[in-house]
Amino acid sequence: MIFVGVGTFVHGFDALIDEADRAAAGLGVPGLAQIGHSRVVPQHLAHRRFLQPAELGACLRVSRVAVCHAGMGLIGDALRAGCRLILVPRRGATTKDHPANDQTAFAERLAGCLPLRLCHDPRDLAPVIEAALADAGPLATLSPSTVPLLLRDFLGGQGQSRPASSSWPRRLL
């Protein structure tokens, strides 16, 4: 099974949904696409507009490959779930209304330090998905976030030691 995700960007990512659906059909691979605000509706892949965090995690844990835009949220979720990861960076003009519209630089930076695949053109997805499904190499992984524990300790004041940093807000101590 593959998972395809486009996140919550207001314009979706029609090309990714369309080409991932075409590739999955051609490869005979089932999967689920989180299509967000995309106008394209997959014909082969099951789909949902949005998933709650628990649903997303469950889908990723049973997927062999995650194909997604290069958004930090989906990347982190896929890595924590142990998926082989294919990034298809969203491209377009970066404007005041869309400050993170071009994800290429971020995706290339991650590809330089993590074992993931980068696909710049959604039309090239089929062979990239096929290679990821056949891959027996190491998976990129990400440890669970410690942010919730840090916040709990900070806000709870349960006697945990506080950072010695002078930048720690005194008014909150």
C-alpha positions in Angstrom: 0.0 0.0 0.0 1.1 3.5 -0.7 0.0 6.8 1.0 -0.2 10.0 -1.0 -0.5 13.3 0.9 -0.8 16.9 -0.2 -1.4 18.6 3.2 -3.7 21.5 3.7 -2.4 24.1 1.1 -5.4 26.1 0.0 -4.9 25.2 -3.7 -4.1 21.5 -3.1 -1.7 19.8 -5.5 -3.6 18.5 -8.5 -0.6 17.3 -10.5 0.6 15.1 -7.6 -2.8 13.5 -7.0 -3.3 12.9 -10.7 0.1 11.4 -11.4 0.2 9.3 -8.2 -3.2 7.9 -9.0 -2.0 7.0 -12.5 1.2 5.5 -11.2 -0.5 3.4 -8.6 -3.0 2.1 -11.2 -0.2 1.2 -13.6 1.8 -0.6 -10.9 -1.3 -2.3 -9.5 -0.6 -0.9 -6.1 -3.5 0.0 -3.7 -3.3 3.1 -1.5 -4.9 6.1 0.1 -4.6 9.7 -1.1 -5.2 12.6 1.3 -6.3 15.1 -1.4 -6.9 18.2 0.7 -8.2 21.1 -1.4 -7.1 19.5 -4.7 -9.7 19.5 -7.5 -8.6 16.2 -8.9 -10.3 13.1 -7.4 -8.4 9.8 -7.8 -10.0 7.0 -9.7 -7.7 4.2 -8.5 -6.6 5.2 -5.0 -9.0 5.5 -2.1 -9.1 9.1 -1.0 -10.1 11.5 1.8 -9.9 15.2 1.8 -8.3 15.4 5.3 -7.3 13.0 8.0 -7.3 13.4 11.7 -3.7 12.9 13.2 -4.6 9.4 14.6 -6.0 8.4 11.2 -3.0 9.7 9.4 -0.6 7.9 11.6 -2.5 4.6 11.2 -2.5 5.0 7.4 1.2 5.7 7.4 2.1 2.8 9.6 0.5 0.3 7.2 1.9 2.0 4.0 5.2 0.8 2.5 5.8 4.1 0.7 4.6 7.7 1.4 4.5 10.1 -1.5 4.0 13.6 -0.4 4.6 17.3 -1.0 7.6 18.6 0.9 5.7 20.0 3.9 7.3 19.5 7.3 4.3 18.0 8.9 3.8 15.1 6.5 7.5 14.5 6.3 7.8 14.2 10.1 4.7 12.0 10.3 6.0 9.6 7.5 9.4 9.4 9.1 8.0 8.6 12.5 5.8 5.9 10.9 8.8 4.3 9.2 7.7 4.8 5.6 9.9 5.0 2.6 9.5 8.6 1.6 9.2 10.2 -1.8 9.0 14.0 -1.9 7.4 15.8 -4.7 8.1 19.5 -3.9 5.3 21.9 -4.7 6.6 24.6 -7.1 5.3 28.0 -7.9 5.8 31.6 -7.3 6.5 32.6 -3.7 4.4 35.6 -2.9 3.1 37.5 0.0 -0.1 35.3 0.0 1.9 32.1 -0.5 5.2 32.5 1.3 6.1 28.8 1.2 4.9 27.9 -2.3 8.2 26.6 -3.7 9.4 23.6 -1.6 12.3 22.7 -3.8 15.2 24.0 -1.7 13.8 22.4 1.4 13.3 19.0 -0.3 16.8 19.0 -1.8 18.3 19.8 1.6 16.5 16.8 3.2 17.5 14.6 0.3 21.1 15.4 1.0 20.9 14.1 4.6 18.1 11.5 4.7 17.6 8.3 2.7 14.6 9.5 0.7 13.7 9.9 -2.9 13.1 13.2 -4.6 10.8 13.5 -7.6 10.8 17.0 -9.1 8.2 16.2 -11.8 5.0 14.3 -10.8 4.9 12.8 -14.3 8.0 10.8 -13.3 6.4 9.2 -10.2 5.8 5.6 -11.5 9.4 4.5 -11.7 10.3 6.3 -8.4 7.4 4.5 -6.6 8.4 1.2 -8.1 12.0 1.6 -7.0 10.9 2.6 -3.4 8.6 -0.4 -3.2 11.5 -2.7 -4.2 14.0 -1.0 -1.9 15.4 -3.2 0.9 17.8 -0.5 2.2 17.6 1.3 5.5 14.6 3.4 6.3 14.9 7.0 7.4 13.5 7.3 10.9 12.6 10.1 13.2 12.3 9.8 17.0 9.1 10.8 18.5 8.9 14.5 19.3 9.9 15.6 22.8 8.0 18.9 22.5 4.8 17.6 24.2 6.9 16.5 27.2 8.8 19.7 27.3 5.6 21.7 27.3 4.0 19.5 29.9 7.0 20.0 32.2 7.2 23.7 31.6 3.5 24.4 32.0 2.9 21.8 34.8 5.6 23.0 37.1 5.9 19.6 38.6 9.3 20.1 40.1 11.2 19.2 37.0 14.5 21.1 36.6 14.4 24.2 34.5 16.8 25.1 31.8 19.8 27.2 33.1 19.5 29.4 30.0 19.2 33.1 30.7 16.8 33.3 27.8 14.2 31.3 29.6 11.3 33.7 30.4 11.6 34.6 34.1 8.0 35.7 34.3 6.9 32.2 33.5 9.1 30.6 36.2 
